[in-house]
Amino acid sequence: MGPHDEHSDTEENDNELTPQTVTKYQAAGEVANKALAAVIEAAVDGARVLDLCTLGDAKIIELTKASFTKDKKMQKGIAFPTCVSPASVVCHLSPLVSDPEADIKIKTGDLVRVELGAHFDGFIAQVAHTFVVGASKDAPVTGRKADVIQAAYAAAEAAIRLIKPGNTNWEVTDTIGKITHEFECTPVEGMTTHQILRNVLDGPKQVILNPSEQHRKEFPDATFAEGEAYSIDILVSTGEGKSRSLDTRTTVYKRNADQTYQLKMKTSRAVFSQIVKDHGTMAFTLRALEDEKKGRMGILECTTHGLVTPYPVLHEKDGVDLAHFMFTVLLMPNGPLKISSFPFDQDVIKSDHAVKKQELVDLLAQPVRAAKKKAAKK
């Protein structure tokens, strides 16, 4: 058991959806939404990926500092650093200043994916959105880019309707596969939607996308329950859905709270100490460390001995289009409460395909939450 594990002693109480914890979740969702909106607004022709990542992280820090100001001891800030992934990069691109990827610029017509996360007191909200640079109602997205965006969005909308008490993770997995097939697209193999707990980005219950035969044998069954929280995470490809890591540097990591090891190198110990102090068990980018060069050196020993988990930059084949949507939902008594998302503008996405299977049409027509019989008194 490592230090800074606030959730470990009173996990059951920490993870109960009380008015206080829901307020913190919703505040984190509001920060994540605003930070995402700022990145998307700045994602114009010629913008650098590095600058967009830096902007998103700075916005999260600025906004979280401005809330819950009376509680001086509260941990708050970035739960997952801003990643901006264009072209055939699937996810987790958040380059260092010294990386060649720092000079990547997005241009009009590029399909871009942005993901990030914020937290207050360990209560996490994550969000991801996909858009085409320069697209508008007058210049809508068409062709395969539109297909993959629509497929991923429809899959995410199906997931929020299926992740409810009593349903199982495999129902969600299979339905996402059916929906993306309607658009002649494929979920990215092995990607997972995670239950989230206080200070835990990857909780025990998960939903896997496009599982291999091996995944189906080994991936644990899960049944959803009221009072849980999930980051619904959907990645879809126009290709085979096979992602791989190339030679792009991994820059995003998170600490494994249940792993201990006596680091040998002084640099590694200093880096790990800063990770524990500044980031707890949240994901972070090496850019956030005090000394980038020492950070690059020290993280290696931490990774080798399992003290941190890397989030490698994943790639698909060149020419493949990809879409990513993610939002956090709380399984409340009257249905899922979505606390993070970016508005989806259907007027800008014009796919040649649509969901036609009746069972899927009926599912997507269902309300996400049951209508309230009367307004709740505050």
VENCOR-V794852 format. One record per backbone hydrogen bond with DSSP energy under -0.5 kcal/mol. NH is the residue of the N-H (numbers start at 0). CO is the residue of the C=O. If there is no record, write none. Layout:
{{NH,CO} {NH,CO}}
//
This chain:
{{1,256} {5,3} {7,4} {8,4} {9,5} {13,9} {14,10} {15,12} {17,15} {21,17} {22,18} {23,19} {24,20} {25,21} {26,22} {27,23} {28,24} {29,25} {30,26} {31,27} {32,28} {33,29} {34,30} {35,31} {36,32} {37,33} {38,34} {39,35} {40,36} {41,37} {42,38} {42,39} {43,41} {45,105} {46,43} {48,103} {49,101} {51,47} {52,48} {53,49} {54,50} {55,51} {56,52} {57,53} {58,54} {59,55} {60,56} {61,57} {62,58} {63,59} {64,60} {65,61} {66,63} {70,67} {71,69} {73,70} {76,118} {78,116} {79,116} {82,114} {83,92} {84,82} {84,112} {85,83} {86,110} {88,85} {89,87} {89,313} {90,313} {93,91} {98,95} {101,98} {102,99} {103,100} {105,46} {108,132} {109,106} {111,109} {111,130} {112,84} {113,128} {114,82} {115,126} {116,79} {117,124} {118,76} {119,122} {120,74} {122,119} {123,121} {124,117} {126,115} {127,325} {128,113} {130,111} {132,109} {132,130} {134,131} {135,138} {139,136} {140,347} {144,141} {145,141} {146,142} {147,143} {148,144} {149,145} {150,146} {151,147} {152,148} {153,149} {154,150} {155,151} {156,152} {157,153} {158,154} {159,155} {160,156} {161,157} {161,158} {162,158} {163,161} {165,223} {166,163} {168,221} {171,167} {172,168} {173,169} {174,170} {175,171} {176,172} {177,173} {178,174} {179,175} {180,176} {181,177} {181,178} {182,178} {182,179} {183,180} {184,179} {185,236} {187,234} {188,240} {189,208} {190,187} {192,206} {193,230} {194,204} {195,228} {196,199} {198,121} {199,196} {202,194} {202,200} {206,192} {208,190} {215,211} {216,212} {217,213} {218,214} {223,166} {226,330} {227,224} {228,195} {229,328} {230,193} {231,229} {231,326} {232,230} {233,231} {233,324} {235,322} {236,185} {237,320} {242,240} {243,314} {245,312} {251,310} {252,283} {253,308} {254,281} {255,306} {256,254} {258,255} {262,260} {268,264} {269,265} {270,266} {271,267} {272,268} {273,269} {274,270} {275,271} {276,272} {277,273} {278,274} {279,274} {279,275} {281,278} {282,78} {283,252} {285,250} {287,284} {288,285} {291,289} {294,290} {295,291} {296,292} {297,293} {298,294} {299,296} {300,296} {301,297} {302,298} {303,299} {304,300} {305,302} {306,301} {307,301} {308,253} {310,251} {311,309} {313,90} {313,311} {314,243} {315,87} {319,316} {322,235} {324,233} {325,127} {326,231} {328,229} {329,336} {330,227} {331,329} {331,334} {334,331} {335,367} {336,329} {337,335} {338,327} {338,336} {339,327} {344,342} {345,343} {347,344} {348,344} {348,345} {349,140} {349,347} {350,348} {355,353} {359,356} {360,356} {361,357} {362,358} {363,359} {364,360} {365,361} {365,362} {369,333}}
//
